[in-house]
Amino acid sequence: MKDVLMNTYNRLPVTFTRGEGVWLFDDQERKYLDAVAGIAVCGLGHAHPAVTRALCDQAGKLVHTSNLYGIENQQRLGERLAEMSGMDRVFFSNSGAEANEAAIKLARLWGHRKGIDTPVIVVMENSFHGRTIATLTATGNRKVQAGFEPLVHGFARVPYGDLEALHTAAGNLKDIAAVLVEPIQGEGGVNIPPDDYLPGIRELCDRHDWLMMLDEIQTGMGRTGRPFAFQHHDILPDVMTLAKALGNGVPVGACLASGEAANLFGPGSHGSTFGGNPLACAAGLAVMDTLEGERLWQRAAELGAGLASALGEELAATDGVVEIRGRGLMLGIELDRPCGELVGRALEEGLLINVTADSVVRLLPPLTMSDAEAEQLTRQLTNLIKDFLSGK
Ligand SMILES: *Cc1c(COP(=O)(O)O)cnc(C)c1O
């Protein structure tokens, strides 16, 4: 095969040709249980009939016009997202990184409006916010940044989950305009901050007139057991970004804002050719209908709790398991050693998993997974982990 594709991924030796629910089928018709769901994208599983129908119907009517005109599906999806989140206004993009770019631009407008010439956004160690130049600067992982210097000005970094560090930053830096943070770090290793962390950030932001900006690209759309992860607390962010599961595989992202932050952009200050087009928003609307109609975040909470306890029981006596953690269907099993090779071993047995931060097995299965499928996942995965840790 000619190397026509730029060498940006180490791809596994498998090609899928169709999917159904939690199952993927390769070009030999071999079946795989998908506990990654396209990295938290296919929250409703593969080829969900409601999404398929919405896409086919919309493709037959109108795929694209332009943001120069009214777009009914965009208006409706915006209303639905605002209602479910409590946020006021939405800007639609085509990816997570672009949603974060919009958030970063809002933070800078906010800073300038307050008379700060060089506004600073506080970001976290081990964070992930995307691969554009600004979002890779915001990302707290040198591997993502290396080679792409010069990075962008206007970011300061503190440890994740550490309110004291934010207090200290507040004392040391006078130009802070916003804090950008994931409610649970995904790529960073399924890191769950202390319970008072997000409420504490909210309080600090209120006190200093900073924007509280949540990157819910991975945690949003029901995955953690609430529609949005911030809803585990009694708070509302100023800015929230979404993408991944919003279109169940159709590229669509969103930057939502509440209060004054919702009115920072004016005509000409931001835009996107494809963002919020009729087809992408048809997918988003089908996702919203299904998520809300079946209250799938509750299913995620139930199933996630069951999975975590089953995994805990199975692995309780296994040396080398450091911690099993997660919320809803965003689960991490931290081992005491690098375990990237588990991905290939699982693949051979018809199971798709992900390993992040070198030593954390990450599970992000569809919210529609059945109890029997969850049991199969537990059985296969715990056997794989036990064999791996015992050196087999
Ligand atoms: C995946 C992800 C992104 C980037 O989204 P893209 O659609 O790949 O640009 C940003 N932030 C978080 C938390 C993510 O998980």
The ligand as a Tripos MOL2 file, in Angstrom:
@<TRIPOS>MOLECULE
LIG
   15    15     1     0     0
SMALL
NO_CHARGES

@<TRIPOS>ATOM
      1 C1        -11.3570   14.9090   22.0810 C.3       1 LIG1
      2 C2        -11.1910   16.1030   22.9400 C.ar      1 LIG1
      3 C3        -10.8890   17.3660   22.4070 C.ar      1 LIG1
      4 C4        -10.5950   17.5740   20.9220 C.3       1 LIG1
      5 O1        -11.6660   17.3110   20.1180 O.3       1 LIG1
      6 P1        -11.4340   17.1540   18.5120 P.3       1 LIG1
      7 O2        -12.8270   16.9500   17.9880 O.co2     1 LIG1
      8 O3        -10.5350   15.9970   18.3220 O.co2     1 LIG1
      9 O4        -10.8300   18.4180   18.0450 O.co2     1 LIG1
     10 C5        -10.8040   18.4410   23.2640 C.ar      1 LIG1
     11 N1        -11.0150   18.2950   24.5890 N.ar      1 LIG1
     12 C6        -11.3110   17.1080   25.1430 C.ar      1 LIG1
     13 C7        -11.5470   17.0180   26.6110 C.3       1 LIG1
     14 C8        -11.3940   15.9680   24.3420 C.ar      1 LIG1
     15 O5        -11.6470   14.7810   24.9080 O.3       1 LIG1
@<TRIPOS>BOND
     1     1     2 1
     2     2     3 ar
     3     2    14 ar
     4     3     4 1
     5     3    10 ar
     6     4     5 1
     7     5     6 1
     8     6     7 2
     9     6     8 1
    10     6     9 1
    11    10    11 ar
    12    11    12 ar
    13    12    13 1
    14    12    14 ar
    15    14    15 1
@<TRIPOS>SUBSTRUCTURE
     1 LIG1         1 GROUP 0 **** ****
